[in-house]
């Protein structure tokens, strides 16, 4: 078994290729030499004997962050940083920003061990051996061991009352669940008879799967480990239906609704809902250190203030935050720059990782039979794309700083081809009209609007969530240009859940939403956003539902291109890296030619407001949900105050 050092510059592509050849990952594991001073925040507790000294709180081999590779400087302890969220449920962004993962992405999108000390994968890619850091502890000081993985596997996801549908899908290969083994106190193994290409990317996800749980804490709420009468009394006291509901309420590692639940995150929540100000304090047992052996994070407290989203740009401009990207958009840039001179902050423009800032989604599985036939004709989708003046959208709404694009992978992706971005996006009214005429849609009413085959005017209702005003502004511009090709648009604003439910049921003809999340895909990324395997893909929700429910709901994909995509998806799942890249390339080729979604504009820079005294925040970064977790892969635990 060959092991790759986490500090070596191994790309995500090479990493997975290596894994398929029996390589593994080893984290940086030796504590730097020299005397490490106690964290000032904990000095009193250590002096009183209520908390062990720092070296006793760290794992034997903590995760030593390579500041040289990340362009960081060793910092100083202390202070707090403030950011704003639009609603209290967004406290979960603390898990996103903290980005403590078993395996996570670094700034170059390499996968590296983090909570894990090392990871071994066999040649076939179907056996994963996870090595924990000896001495790593939960935030309450209890040992973090293989028991926490066993508890999750045996007592949570394979308990019918807690998980009636069984373990999450990434822990299956086809219909085969993982075989889970505890090797020793600090080693666990997951294996399947065939390769599982989903496993590592899921562990590194922005919303992590948490395949471990604080067993020592949660057992008190589990019927297997607690006296029945005592557990029933707890259930009755809280007015809940069952012990399973109680256990779930006391867990919720992503939603952070239980402030007493132990954690491995850099900061721990201390504020209960409801509140308009949430305070997080540093974790005394956190597993990362800087190159000099100082325990991270540097900053003692993280504050999430809750505010009406409409007020956030003004509050940022008034200097009420230390770090902010959430809720800000490019339309706020001019105002924020104007306020920059009066406040102690800088406005930086980061690249984004989404395939497109916005895209139109013609619903290929809509219920209206006439519209369904029209939408499924690729000439119609191409004509709609050619009838959009993306240059005008860029100039009017984005100061010319964005990029006309399809909804596809970005140039930074190793899978990128120029035609993926450029196919059918040039504004060409003549070509668009010719395509529609060729389809036989050449009859028009007195206002010049084309007629559908059943005689109805070609009036497209585009549904929007109303969450992004720029989407509505884009639709207004598109509506003007579509009139030139004989298509009339109406805009219908809905709540997000209502829009999704209408799309799922086939009522929606077309919608506008964000582009694909992962524009930075590699051969080893899951291509599910480009294949009809998810119900929430608005271009083919019923096909996605059919796949997700194993045929119990939805509709069988009945277009040849859709079937080809599913065949390639199956090839991707069962191949080595070369085969996965070939499958990905085929999937992207089919999407490019068929325009299943119609990208509008991309590379819209993300304003990031940073206090001038806050260090180790990149001048230029990638603002991406997946992969990257927005600030997460830049490790906010390494940010520090130079005051």
C-alpha positions, 0 to 999 in steps of 0.5 A: 500500500502506497501512501501519499503525503497530504503536503504533496501537491497531488491534484484531485484527479491524480489522487483518485487515479492513485487511489484506484491503484492502491494508493492512500492518503496520509495527513501531516501528523507530527506536532512541530517542535518547540514550546507551545504557549497555552491559548489565552482564552483557556488560561484561567480554566487550565489554571483552575484545573477545569481544563487540561493543558493544550498539549493534553487536549490535542491528538498525539498527531494533530493536523498541522496546516501547511501555511507555506502551501496556502500562502498564510502567516502565523497569527495571534490569538484573540478577538471575534469576527462578525458576519450576518445571516438572513435567517436563524436556520442559517446557523448551519453555515458555521458547519460549512465555514468551519469545514472540519471533514474526515477528508476535505479539499484544500485551496487547489481542490486536492483532497487531503485527510483532515479529521482522519490521520490517513486513508487507505484505498485498495486497487479496485477502489472498493475497500476504504480503511480510515485511520483516526488520530489517536487522542483526538477528543470531542469538544467535551473531552470524550475520546473520538474513536471507532465506537463513534463510527460503529454507533452511527452504522449499527445504532442509527442508520441501520435502526428502523425507527431512526432511519426507516429507509436505511443508510444514505445512498452513498453507502450503497453500490447499487443495492449492496450496502457497505460492509462495515468493520471496526479494525481497532480503536482507531481504525474502521473499514468500509467495503463493497464488492464493486468500486464506490466512486461516491464515498470520498467526495461525499465525505468532503462535501460542503454538507457532510454526511457525519458518518460518526456520532458522539456515541457517549452522548447520544446513547442516553437517548437510545432505547438500546442503551437507556432504561425504558422508564427513564427514556420514556420520562424524557420523551413525555417531558418534551412532549414528543412521540417517541424515543426516536424523535427525541434522539433525532432532536438531540443529534442534528449535527448540521442544524446545530439545534442542540447546544449541548451536543459535542462537536469536532468543529472549530467553534461551538454554538452557545446560543439557543433559538430563537435569537437574532445573535448567535455566539460560537466559541472556540473548541478546546479540543480542536485537532488542527495546529499551525506550523509552530504548534499553536492550536487553532482557531486563532479567533476566539468567537464567531458571531452570526447576527440575523438580519432582514436580507434587504438590509444586509448590504446597508449594514455591511456598508456601515461597517457592521461586519468583519467578513461577509459574502452571504446575501451580497451580489454584484449589484451591491458592489458599487455601493460597497466600494463607495463606502469602502473609504469611510469604513475599515474594510476592502471589497474583493471580487472572488470567482464563483464555482457555479456553472452559470449564475442563472439558467432556464430549465425547460421542463421535458417532463411537463404534463401538457402534451403539446408543450412537451412535444415542442420542448423536447424538440432540440430545435426549439431549445436551441432557438430559445437560446439563440434568441437571448441577448446575453451581451445585453444582460451582461452590460445592463446587469453586471457592468460587463464583468460577467461572461455569456455562457451555457450551463456547464463546467468552467474553464478551470475544470479539466473536463472543459471544452470551449464548445460547452460554453459557446454552443448556441449562445450567440444572439441570432434572431434570424437563425432562431426564427429559421429553426422555429419555422423548420419545426412547423411553428410558422403560424402567428397571431395578429400580434406576431406571436407564434402559434402552438400546434393546437392553435394556442399562442406561444406564451411561455410562463417562466416560474421563479422563486423570487429570491434573486431580483436579478433573475427577474431582471434577466427575464424582462430582458429575455422577454423583450428579445424573445418577442423578436422570434415570436415567443411571448413570456410571462413571469410567475413568482413563487416560493421555492417549495411551491415552484419545485412541487409544481415542477415535480408534478409537471405543471411547470413549463419552464423555470429559472434557477441557479446553474449547476453547483459544481462547475469545477468538476473533475473525472471523479466528481459525481455527474448527477447534475447533468444526468436524469437521476435527481428529482430536483433537476428542474429540466427533467424532474419526473425522470429523476424521481423515477431513478431515485425511487427505483421506478416506484414514481415518476416516469421512465426516460423516453428520450434516446439522449436521456437513456444515453446519459444514464448508460454513461452514468452507469459507466462512470460508476463502474470504471477506473479514472480513465473510464470515468473521464470518458463517461464524463466527456460523453455526458457533457457532449450530450448536454452541450448538443441538446441544451437540456438547460439554457445557461444565461450568464456566468462568472459573475464575480462575488463581492467579499467584504473583509476587514482590513485588519483580518489576515489570512483571507485570500485576496482572490478565491473561489466562492463555491458551495461545492466543492469548497464550502465558500470560505471553508476550504480557506480555513477560517480557523487560520484567520487572525486579527492584526490589531 
